[in-house]
């Protein structure tokens, strides 16, 4: 049928939104006919959108980011959230709300996720229009009865345009269980889609949100439009919403979503669409939202560059540290003349050395929190920080730390600078930045000659746990002691006085000594323990020995578990996740697979001779499981499947 010409905008009743060129190509392959473009008389001078006009099944369709139709389809790609309940692969996810009438798209704040390690729900977006929901249900029933022909539809698209085959055909087979004859190789899933302003690239948060909100797919565009633009979201799955992104799968995913959208439109009579309220009548202000989508895309690209520049995010550490603060502690530093002078004078450096366990890290987090609150609305103040950790030396070379400072300033965040355990090259670069910019620098460190010499000529203030802070800490944690302590004020005061005297400025020692009293069963037992509290230079050794004695006094299985956990924690080449540690603790040297029923509970898990050798054996055994007999991963998706199914795989393979 030759394309009809001369139509005006009101005649286009279906809007098809695309955010990527890949999605636009897939959408255009679905057109039964292509129409002549709109004349300039019909386009606003401020409208910068690029429209493609055509027909699908009797519907006049405009493919763009801002349609003037009655109903809309937001068709493109997204990341899947596979689980034991939903076997999501290179499939299609359609936004369908719950039977209770809740929305089909869940909106959350990704920024809150990164900093607080939690998801911050910001809204549940509108359900798709009734006409689209009805069509989805009808097509779903048809597929259950007869199966679908989506792969055949995709093949017909590519037969007409053979040049697209390379980028849009189904990827080669990957290492996964093959679907049975009763299952479609391209499955259609119906449910909740989560939308935010940045890509989901964290498997742990993905699984958390998928479990709590029954999310099947993650994407970025729907949250910007759905409350203004009545549409159905259709997403072809191109990855698993984690760090392993593969553009080779995006073409097929876009094509699969487009093929589903084409079949969906075939079930809707054009005259029914014409009866719907026009989008142009309800979409006032949506142009701003579209601009925000474009900005989000650009922000996503920038974030990818920044993540490459500095993959470590210190915000989560800052959040963890400040949440452990006992209210009121550290105020002595904020009130000190040295800190006030540093804060109010440009180009100043304040050096804060302290003995091990004095509380340098906690006080730094308090300073960061204070500066964040004070300069929250001051765009002229940029504040950076880094937390150096001896367990992350491979990730914290001078160029890594400097890259992270650049990343933080680029994001216009408000932070403070802190470094300990770093060396001359990094500090020399920081000094150069300070000299050129007039920035203020605050640094903490142990009393290491190489570092103290660098700051010898500037102001300094020693970090020590004040008696008042120690008392506040004990007040906040004394409820952890046996119940009889709470009813005896005199005993509480004796505990405070004894601990303050013993710790002598070492905050960590206060925590260790207080924990040593938890198992005491009488007033007398506590008073005897108070007379034996270690102090001075050998206090930590004594406290750790006492802790080991308590571990060795547990039941045999608990003692073994505690020592194995400590071995892994102290000797691992990098920080381990909780799930990685759980898997590490149950690897059997002679086993061919992991028995998940043997995983210890997280609450039960707390340098021993031979620990490194035992860890090496466990890693080798893990890599020898039958699951890995096929050899190395031949694709990113296969690698992602392995790391998801075998949490210790990444660590064992690398270290």
C-alpha positions as CSV (number, residue, x, y, z in Angstrom):
1,X,0.0,0.0,0.0
2,X,1.5,3.4,-0.9
3,X,2.1,5.8,1.9
4,X,-0.6,8.4,2.4
5,X,0.5,12.0,2.6
6,X,-0.6,15.3,3.9
7,X,-1.8,14.4,7.4
8,X,-1.9,16.9,10.2
9,X,-0.7,16.3,13.8
10,X,-4.2,15.6,15.2
11,X,-4.5,12.6,12.9
12,X,-1.6,10.8,14.7
13,X,-3.2,8.8,17.5
14,X,-0.3,6.7,18.8
15,X,2.9,8.1,20.2
16,X,6.0,5.9,20.3
17,X,8.8,7.2,22.5
18,X,12.5,6.2,21.9
19,X,15.5,7.3,23.9
20,X,18.3,5.6,22.0
21,X,19.1,5.4,18.3
22,X,19.1,1.6,18.6
23,X,15.5,1.8,19.8
24,X,14.6,4.2,17.0
25,X,15.9,1.8,14.4
26,X,13.9,-1.1,15.8
27,X,10.8,1.1,15.9
28,X,11.1,2.1,12.3
29,X,11.4,-1.5,11.2
30,X,7.9,-2.1,12.5
31,X,6.2,0.5,10.3
32,X,3.8,-1.0,7.7
33,X,4.2,2.3,5.8
34,X,6.1,5.5,6.1
35,X,4.5,8.9,5.8
36,X,5.8,12.2,4.6
37,X,7.2,14.4,7.3
38,X,5.2,17.2,8.9
39,X,5.4,20.6,7.2
40,X,7.0,23.4,9.1
41,X,3.6,25.0,9.6
42,X,2.7,22.2,11.9
43,X,5.9,22.3,14.0
44,X,6.5,24.8,16.8
45,X,9.7,27.0,16.3
46,X,10.9,25.8,19.7
47,X,10.3,22.1,18.9
48,X,13.7,20.4,18.3
49,X,12.4,16.9,18.2
50,X,13.0,14.6,15.2
51,X,9.8,12.9,14.1
52,X,9.2,9.7,12.1
53,X,5.7,9.2,10.8
54,X,4.0,6.1,9.6
55,X,1.3,3.5,10.0
56,X,1.0,0.2,11.9
57,X,-2.2,-1.9,11.6
58,X,-4.3,1.1,10.6
59,X,-3.0,3.4,13.4
60,X,-1.2,6.6,12.5
61,X,2.0,6.5,14.5
62,X,4.5,9.2,15.4
63,X,7.9,8.0,16.6
64,X,9.6,10.6,18.6
65,X,10.2,11.8,22.2
66,X,7.2,14.0,22.3
67,X,4.1,12.7,20.4
68,X,0.7,14.4,19.9
69,X,-1.5,11.3,20.0
70,X,-4.1,9.8,22.3
71,X,-2.1,6.8,23.7
72,X,1.6,6.3,24.1
73,X,4.1,3.4,24.0
74,X,7.4,3.8,25.6
75,X,9.4,1.2,23.8
76,X,13.1,0.4,24.3
77,X,15.6,-1.5,26.3
78,X,16.2,-2.0,30.0
79,X,18.0,-4.2,32.6
80,X,16.4,-7.3,33.9
81,X,16.1,-8.4,37.6
82,X,16.4,-12.2,37.4
83,X,15.4,-14.2,40.4
84,X,14.3,-17.7,41.4
85,X,10.7,-16.5,40.8
86,X,11.3,-14.9,37.4
87,X,13.6,-16.4,34.9
88,X,14.4,-13.2,33.0
89,X,16.9,-13.5,30.2
90,X,16.9,-11.7,26.8
91,X,13.2,-11.3,27.2
92,X,10.5,-8.6,27.2
93,X,9.0,-6.9,30.3
94,X,5.7,-5.1,30.1
95,X,4.7,-2.6,32.8
96,X,1.6,-4.0,34.5
97,X,0.4,-2.8,37.9
98,X,-0.9,-4.9,40.7
99,X,-4.5,-6.0,41.1
100,X,-4.8,-3.6,44.0
101,X,-4.6,-0.8,41.5
102,X,-1.0,0.3,42.3
103,X,1.1,1.8,39.6
104,X,3.1,-0.1,37.1
105,X,6.3,1.9,37.4
106,X,8.1,2.3,40.7
107,X,10.2,5.4,41.1
108,X,13.1,5.6,43.5
109,X,16.0,7.9,44.3
110,X,19.3,6.3,43.2
111,X,21.4,9.0,45.0
112,X,19.9,7.9,48.3
113,X,20.8,4.3,47.4
114,X,24.5,5.1,47.0
115,X,24.9,7.1,50.1
116,X,22.7,5.4,52.6
117,X,22.8,1.9,51.2
118,X,19.1,1.9,51.1
119,X,16.4,2.5,48.5
120,X,14.4,5.8,48.9
121,X,11.0,5.4,47.3
122,X,9.9,8.6,45.7
123,X,6.6,7.5,44.0
124,X,4.5,5.0,42.3
125,X,3.6,6.3,38.8
126,X,0.3,6.1,37.0
127,X,-1.2,3.0,35.5
128,X,-1.2,2.8,31.7
129,X,-4.5,3.8,30.0
130,X,-7.3,1.3,30.2
131,X,-7.3,0.7,26.4
132,X,-3.6,-0.4,26.6
133,X,-4.1,-2.6,29.7
134,X,-7.0,-4.4,28.0
135,X,-4.9,-5.0,24.9
136,X,-2.1,-6.4,27.0
137,X,-4.4,-8.8,28.8
138,X,-5.9,-9.9,25.5
139,X,-2.5,-10.5,23.9
140,X,-1.3,-12.3,27.1
141,X,-4.2,-14.7,26.8
142,X,-3.5,-15.2,23.1
143,X,0.1,-16.0,23.8
144,X,-0.8,-18.6,26.5
145,X,-3.2,-20.3,24.1
146,X,-1.2,-20.2,20.9
147,X,2.3,-19.0,21.7
148,X,3.8,-15.9,20.0
149,X,5.6,-15.3,16.8
150,X,7.8,-12.5,17.9
151,X,11.0,-14.1,16.8
152,X,9.5,-14.8,13.4
153,X,8.4,-11.1,13.3
154,X,12.0,-10.0,14.1
155,X,13.3,-12.3,11.4
156,X,10.9,-10.7,8.9
157,X,12.1,-7.3,9.9
158,X,15.7,-8.3,9.3
159,X,15.0,-10.0,6.0
160,X,13.7,-6.7,4.7
161,X,16.8,-4.9,6.0
162,X,19.7,-7.4,5.9
163,X,22.2,-4.7,6.8
164,X,20.7,-4.7,10.3
165,X,21.3,-8.4,11.0
166,X,24.7,-8.0,12.5
167,X,23.6,-5.5,15.2
168,X,20.0,-6.6,15.8
169,X,19.9,-10.4,15.5
170,X,19.6,-12.7,18.5
171,X,23.0,-13.1,20.2
172,X,24.7,-16.5,20.0
173,X,23.8,-19.1,22.7
174,X,25.0,-18.4,26.2
175,X,25.7,-20.8,29.1
176,X,22.2,-21.1,30.6
177,X,19.6,-23.8,31.0
178,X,17.8,-24.2,27.8
179,X,14.1,-23.5,27.9
180,X,11.8,-26.5,27.3
181,X,9.5,-27.0,24.4
182,X,6.6,-25.7,26.6
183,X,8.5,-22.4,27.1
184,X,9.1,-19.6,24.6
185,X,12.8,-18.9,24.0
186,X,11.7,-15.2,24.1
187,X,9.6,-14.9,27.2
188,X,7.1,-12.1,28.0
189,X,7.0,-11.0,31.6
190,X,4.3,-8.7,33.1
191,X,4.9,-6.6,36.3
192,X,6.6,-3.8,38.0
193,X,9.3,-1.7,36.3
194,X,11.6,0.5,38.4
195,X,12.8,3.8,37.1
196,X,15.5,6.2,38.3
197,X,17.8,8.9,37.0
198,X,20.8,6.6,36.7
199,X,21.6,3.1,35.6
200,X,21.2,0.3,38.1
201,X,24.6,-1.4,38.2
202,X,24.7,-3.0,41.7
203,X,23.5,-6.6,41.9
204,X,23.0,-6.4,45.6
205,X,20.6,-3.4,45.4
206,X,19.0,-4.9,42.3
207,X,18.1,-8.1,44.2
208,X,17.0,-6.1,47.3
209,X,14.5,-4.0,45.3
210,X,13.4,-6.9,43.2
211,X,12.6,-8.8,46.4
212,X,10.9,-6.0,48.3
213,X,9.0,-4.4,45.4
214,X,8.7,-7.4,42.9
215,X,10.5,-5.4,40.3
216,X,11.3,-7.2,37.0
217,X,13.1,-4.5,35.1
218,X,15.2,-1.3,35.7
219,X,15.3,1.6,33.3
220,X,15.7,5.4,33.3
221,X,13.1,7.1,31.1
222,X,9.6,6.2,32.4
223,X,9.9,8.2,35.7
224,X,10.2,11.4,33.7
225,X,7.0,11.1,31.7
226,X,4.4,8.6,32.9
227,X,2.6,11.0,35.3
228,X,2.2,13.4,32.3
229,X,2.1,11.0,29.4
230,X,-0.4,8.1,29.6
231,X,1.7,5.3,28.2
232,X,2.6,1.6,28.5
233,X,6.3,0.8,29.1
234,X,7.7,-2.1,27.1
235,X,11.3,-3.0,27.7
236,X,13.5,-5.5,25.9
237,X,16.1,-6.9,28.4
238,X,19.7,-6.4,27.4
239,X,21.6,-7.0,30.7
240,X,21.1,-8.0,34.3
241,X,21.2,-4.5,35.9
242,X,24.7,-4.8,37.2
243,X,28.2,-3.7,36.2
244,X,28.4,-6.1,33.2
245,X,26.8,-4.1,30.4
246,X,27.0,-5.5,26.8
247,X,25.9,-3.2,23.9
248,X,26.0,-6.3,21.6
249,X,22.6,-7.3,23.2
250,X,20.9,-3.9,22.9
251,X,19.9,-4.3,19.3
252,X,18.1,-7.6,19.7
253,X,16.5,-6.3,22.9
254,X,15.2,-3.2,21.2
255,X,13.9,-5.3,18.3
256,X,12.1,-7.7,20.7
257,X,10.3,-4.8,22.4
258,X,9.4,-3.2,19.1
259,X,7.9,-6.5,17.8
260,X,5.8,-6.9,20.9
261,X,4.6,-3.3,20.5
262,X,3.6,-4.0,16.9
263,X,1.5,-7.0,17.8
264,X,-0.1,-5.1,20.7
265,X,-1.2,-2.3,18.3
266,X,-2.7,-4.9,16.0
267,X,-5.2,-5.8,18.8
268,X,-6.5,-2.2,19.1
269,X,-9.1,-0.8,16.8
270,X,-8.1,2.7,15.5
271,X,-11.5,4.1,16.2
272,X,-11.2,3.2,19.9
273,X,-7.9,5.1,20.1
274,X,-9.6,8.2,18.6
275,X,-12.0,8.2,21.5
276,X,-9.2,8.5,24.1
277,X,-8.3,11.9,25.5
278,X,-5.6,13.5,23.4
279,X,-2.2,13.6,24.8
280,X,-1.8,17.1,23.5
281,X,-4.6,18.2,25.9
282,X,-2.9,16.7,29.0
283,X,0.8,17.0,28.2
284,X,1.4,20.6,29.0
285,X,4.8,21.0,30.5
286,X,6.1,17.6,29.3
287,X,8.8,19.2,27.2
288,X,10.5,20.1,30.4
289,X,10.4,16.5,31.5
290,X,11.8,15.4,28.1
291,X,14.7,17.8,28.5
292,X,15.3,16.2,31.9
293,X,15.4,12.8,30.3
294,X,18.1,14.1,27.9
295,X,20.0,15.6,30.8
296,X,19.7,12.3,32.6
297,X,21.2,10.5,29.6
298,X,24.1,13.0,29.5
299,X,24.5,12.6,33.3
300,X,24.6,8.8,32.8
301,X,27.4,9.2,30.3
302,X,29.3,11.5,32.6
303,X,28.8,9.1,35.5
304,X,30.3,6.3,33.4
305,X,33.4,8.4,32.9
306,X,33.6,9.3,36.6
307,X,33.2,5.7,37.6
308,X,36.0,4.8,35.3
309,X,38.1,7.6,36.8
310,X,37.5,6.5,40.4
311,X,35.4,3.4,41.0
312,X,35.5,3.6,44.8
313,X,32.6,5.6,46.4
314,X,33.6,6.8,49.9
315,X,30.1,8.1,50.6
316,X,28.9,4.7,51.9
317,X,31.9,4.6,54.3
318,X,31.1,8.2,55.5
319,X,27.5,7.1,56.1
320,X,28.5,4.0,58.0
321,X,31.0,6.0,60.2
322,X,28.7,8.9,61.1
323,X,25.8,6.5,61.9
324,X,28.0,5.0,64.6
325,X,28.6,8.3,66.3
326,X,27.4,8.7,69.9
327,X,25.6,12.0,70.0
328,X,27.8,14.8,71.3
329,X,31.1,13.1,70.8
330,X,33.8,14.9,68.9
331,X,32.4,18.3,69.8
332,X,35.7,19.2,71.5
333,X,37.5,19.2,68.1
334,X,34.8,21.4,66.4
335,X,35.0,23.9,69.3
336,X,38.8,24.0,69.4
337,X,40.6,27.3,68.5
338,X,42.8,25.3,66.0
339,X,39.8,24.0,64.0
340,X,38.0,27.3,64.0
341,X,41.0,29.1,62.7
342,X,41.4,26.5,60.0
343,X,37.8,26.8,59.0
344,X,37.8,30.6,58.8
345,X,41.2,31.2,57.1
346,X,41.8,30.4,53.4
347,X,44.7,28.1,52.4
348,X,45.1,26.6,55.9
349,X,46.4,23.1,56.7
350,X,45.5,21.4,60.0
351,X,47.3,18.2,60.9
352,X,45.6,15.8,63.4
353,X,47.8,12.9,64.4
354,X,46.9,10.3,66.9
355,X,47.8,6.9,68.3
356,X,46.1,3.8,67.0
357,X,42.5,3.6,68.1
358,X,42.3,7.2,69.3
359,X,39.2,7.8,67.1
360,X,40.8,9.6,64.1
361,X,38.4,8.1,61.5
362,X,35.3,8.8,63.6
363,X,36.4,12.4,64.3
364,X,37.0,12.9,60.6
365,X,33.5,11.7,59.8
366,X,32.2,14.2,62.3
367,X,34.1,17.0,60.7
368,X,32.8,16.0,57.3
369,X,29.2,15.9,58.6
370,X,29.7,19.3,60.2
371,X,31.1,20.9,57.0
372,X,28.3,19.3,54.9
373,X,25.6,20.9,57.1
374,X,27.4,24.2,57.2
375,X,28.0,24.6,53.5
376,X,25.0,22.7,52.1
377,X,23.7,25.7,50.2
378,X,27.0,27.3,49.3
379,X,27.8,26.5,45.7
380,X,31.2,28.2,46.1
381,X,32.4,25.6,48.5
382,X,33.6,22.1,47.2
383,X,34.7,19.6,49.8
384,X,36.5,16.3,49.0
385,X,37.5,13.4,51.2
386,X,39.2,10.0,51.0
387,X,39.4,7.3,53.6
388,X,42.7,5.3,53.2
389,X,42.6,1.7,54.2
390,X,45.5,-0.7,54.4
391,X,43.2,-3.5,53.1
392,X,42.6,-1.6,49.9
393,X,46.2,-0.7,49.0
394,X,45.8,-2.0,45.4
395,X,42.8,0.4,44.9
396,X,44.3,3.4,46.6
397,X,47.4,4.3,44.7
398,X,48.1,8.1,44.5
399,X,46.5,8.3,41.0
400,X,43.4,6.5,42.3
401,X,43.1,8.9,45.3
402,X,43.6,12.0,43.2
403,X,41.2,10.7,40.6
404,X,38.6,10.3,43.3
405,X,39.0,13.9,44.4
406,X,38.5,15.1,40.8
407,X,35.4,12.9,40.6
408,X,33.9,14.4,43.7
409,X,34.5,18.0,42.6
410,X,33.1,17.2,39.2
411,X,29.9,16.0,40.8
412,X,29.7,19.2,42.8
413,X,29.3,17.3,46.1
414,X,30.1,18.7,49.5
415,X,32.8,16.8,51.3
416,X,36.0,17.3,53.4
417,X,39.5,16.0,52.8
418,X,41.0,13.3,55.0
419,X,43.9,10.9,54.5
420,X,45.9,8.6,56.7
421,X,48.4,6.0,55.8
422,X,49.1,7.8,52.5
423,X,52.6,8.7,51.4
424,X,54.7,11.5,49.9
425,X,53.5,11.4,46.3
426,X,49.9,11.8,47.1
427,X,50.5,14.5,49.8
428,X,52.9,16.4,47.4
429,X,50.1,16.5,44.8
430,X,47.6,17.7,47.3
431,X,50.0,20.4,48.5
432,X,50.4,21.6,44.9
433,X,46.6,21.8,44.5
434,X,46.3,23.7,47.7
435,X,49.0,26.2,46.7
436,X,47.2,26.9,43.4
437,X,43.7,27.1,44.7
438,X,43.9,28.3,48.3
439,X,42.0,25.2,49.5
440,X,42.0,24.2,53.1
441,X,43.3,20.8,54.0
442,X,42.8,18.7,57.1
443,X,44.7,15.4,57.5
444,X,44.8,12.7,60.1
445,X,47.5,10.1,60.6
446,X,49.2,7.9,63.1
447,X,52.5,9.2,64.5
448,X,54.6,8.2,61.4
449,X,57.8,10.1,61.1
450,X,57.6,10.3,57.3
451,X,54.2,12.0,57.5
452,X,54.6,14.2,60.6
453,X,57.7,15.7,59.1
454,X,55.6,17.0,56.1
455,X,53.3,18.8,58.5
456,X,55.9,19.9,61.0
457,X,55.7,23.6,60.2
458,X,51.9,24.0,60.4
459,X,49.3,24.0,63.1
460,X,48.3,20.6,64.5
461,X,46.1,19.2,67.2
462,X,46.4,15.7,68.6
463,X,43.5,13.3,68.4
464,X,42.7,11.7,71.7
465,X,39.5,10.2,73.1
466,X,38.4,12.8,75.6
467,X,37.2,11.6,79.0
468,X,33.8,13.1,78.3
469,X,33.5,11.3,74.9
470,X,34.4,8.0,76.5
471,X,31.7,8.5,79.1
472,X,29.1,9.4,76.4
473,X,30.0,6.3,74.5
474,X,29.6,4.1,77.7
475,X,26.3,5.8,78.4
476,X,25.1,4.9,74.9
477,X,26.2,1.2,75.1
478,X,25.8,0.3,78.8
479,X,22.4,-1.3,78.0
480,X,24.4,-4.1,76.2
481,X,25.8,-5.2,79.6
482,X,23.9,-7.7,81.9
483,X,20.6,-6.5,83.1
484,X,21.7,-6.1,86.8
485,X,24.1,-3.3,85.7
486,X,21.1,-1.1,84.7
487,X,19.7,-1.3,88.2
488,X,22.9,-0.3,90.0
489,X,24.0,3.3,89.5
490,X,27.1,2.9,91.6
491,X,28.3,0.0,89.5
492,X,27.7,2.0,86.3
493,X,29.8,4.9,87.7
494,X,32.6,2.4,88.7
495,X,32.6,1.0,85.1
496,X,32.9,4.5,83.6
497,X,35.7,5.6,86.0
498,X,37.6,2.4,85.4
499,X,37.3,2.5,81.6
500,X,38.2,6.2,81.4
501,X,41.3,5.6,83.4
502,X,42.4,2.5,81.5
503,X,41.8,3.7,77.9
504,X,43.9,6.9,78.3
505,X,42.8,8.5,75.1
506,X,42.3,5.2,73.0
507,X,38.7,5.1,72.0
508,X,38.9,1.6,70.5
509,X,40.1,0.3,73.8
510,X,37.0,1.6,75.5
511,X,34.9,-0.5,73.1
512,X,37.0,-3.6,73.6
513,X,37.0,-3.3,77.4
514,X,33.2,-2.7,77.5
515,X,32.6,-5.7,75.3
516,X,34.7,-7.8,77.7
517,X,32.2,-7.2,80.4
518,X,29.1,-8.4,78.5
519,X,29.5,-12.1,79.6
520,X,30.0,-11.4,83.3
521,X,27.2,-12.9,85.5
522,X,27.5,-10.9,88.8
523,X,28.4,-7.6,90.3
524,X,31.6,-9.2,91.8
525,X,32.7,-10.7,88.5
526,X,32.5,-7.2,86.8
527,X,34.3,-5.5,89.7
528,X,37.1,-8.1,89.5
529,X,37.3,-7.6,85.7
530,X,37.6,-3.8,86.2
531,X,40.7,-4.3,88.3
532,X,42.3,-6.3,85.5
533,X,41.7,-3.9,82.6
534,X,44.9,-3.5,80.6
535,X,46.3,-0.1,79.8
536,X,49.3,1.5,78.2
537,X,51.2,0.4,75.1
538,X,50.4,-3.3,75.5
539,X,46.7,-2.7,76.1
540,X,45.5,-3.7,72.6
541,X,47.5,-7.0,72.7
542,X,46.0,-7.8,76.0
543,X,42.5,-6.9,74.9
544,X,42.7,-9.0,71.7
545,X,44.1,-11.9,73.7
546,X,41.0,-11.7,76.0
547,X,38.8,-11.6,72.9
548,X,40.4,-14.8,71.6
549,X,40.0,-16.4,75.0
550,X,36.3,-15.6,74.8
551,X,36.1,-17.1,71.3
552,X,37.9,-20.3,72.5
553,X,35.5,-20.5,75.3
554,X,32.5,-21.0,73.0
555,X,31.1,-24.2,71.8
556,X,33.5,-26.1,69.5
557,X,31.6,-25.4,66.2
558,X,31.2,-21.7,67.1
559,X,34.9,-21.4,67.9
560,X,35.9,-23.0,64.6
561,X,33.5,-20.7,62.7
562,X,34.8,-17.6,64.4
563,X,38.4,-18.4,63.7
564,X,37.7,-19.2,60.0
565,X,35.8,-15.9,59.6
566,X,38.7,-14.0,61.2
567,X,41.2,-15.8,59.0
568,X,39.3,-14.7,55.9
569,X,38.8,-11.1,57.1
570,X,42.4,-10.5,58.0
571,X,44.0,-12.2,55.1
572,X,41.7,-11.5,52.2
573,X,43.2,-9.4,49.4
574,X,40.3,-7.0,49.4
575,X,37.1,-6.4,51.4
576,X,34.6,-9.2,51.1
577,X,30.9,-8.9,50.9
578,X,28.8,-10.7,53.5
579,X,27.6,-13.3,50.9
580,X,31.2,-13.9,49.7
581,X,32.3,-14.6,53.3
582,X,29.4,-17.0,53.8
583,X,30.4,-19.0,50.7
584,X,34.1,-18.9,51.7
585,X,33.3,-20.5,55.1
586,X,31.6,-23.5,53.7
587,X,33.9,-24.6,50.9
588,X,34.8,-28.2,51.3
589,X,38.2,-29.3,49.9
590,X,36.8,-32.6,48.5
591,X,33.4,-31.3,47.4
592,X,32.4,-30.7,43.8
593,X,29.7,-28.2,44.5
594,X,28.5,-25.8,47.2
595,X,25.9,-27.0,49.7
596,X,23.8,-23.9,50.3
597,X,22.1,-25.5,53.3
598,X,25.5,-25.3,55.0
599,X,25.7,-21.5,54.7
600,X,26.2,-20.0,58.2
601,X,23.8,-17.3,59.3
602,X,25.2,-13.8,59.1
603,X,24.7,-13.1,62.8
604,X,26.7,-16.2,63.7
605,X,29.8,-15.1,61.7
606,X,32.4,-13.0,63.6
607,X,46.4,-14.1,61.7
608,X,46.1,-17.5,62.5
609,X,48.9,-19.9,61.5
610,X,48.3,-21.3,58.0
611,X,45.4,-19.0,57.3
612,X,46.7,-17.9,53.9
613,X,47.4,-21.4,52.8
614,X,43.9,-22.5,53.9
615,X,42.3,-19.6,52.0
616,X,44.3,-20.5,48.9
617,X,43.1,-24.1,49.1
618,X,39.5,-22.9,49.5
619,X,39.7,-20.7,46.4
620,X,41.2,-23.5,44.3
621,X,38.5,-25.9,45.5
622,X,35.8,-23.3,44.7
623,X,37.1,-22.9,41.2
624,X,37.2,-26.7,40.8
625,X,33.4,-27.1,41.3
626,X,31.6,-28.9,38.5
627,X,29.8,-25.6,37.6
628,X,33.1,-24.2,36.1
629,X,34.3,-27.3,34.2
630,X,33.3,-25.7,30.9
631,X,36.2,-23.3,31.2
632,X,36.3,-19.5,31.1
633,X,33.2,-17.4,30.5
634,X,32.7,-16.8,26.8
635,X,30.5,-13.7,27.2
636,X,29.7,-11.0,29.7
637,X,26.2,-12.5,30.3
638,X,27.8,-15.9,31.1
639,X,30.2,-14.2,33.5
640,X,27.4,-12.3,35.2
641,X,25.4,-15.5,35.5
642,X,28.4,-17.2,37.2
643,X,29.1,-14.4,39.6
644,X,25.4,-14.2,40.6
645,X,25.1,-17.9,41.1
646,X,28.5,-18.3,42.8
647,X,29.3,-15.2,44.9
648,X,32.9,-16.2,45.7
649,X,33.7,-16.8,42.1
650,X,35.1,-13.3,41.4
651,X,37.3,-13.2,44.4
652,X,38.6,-16.8,44.0
653,X,39.4,-16.2,40.3
654,X,41.2,-12.9,40.9
655,X,43.1,-13.7,44.1
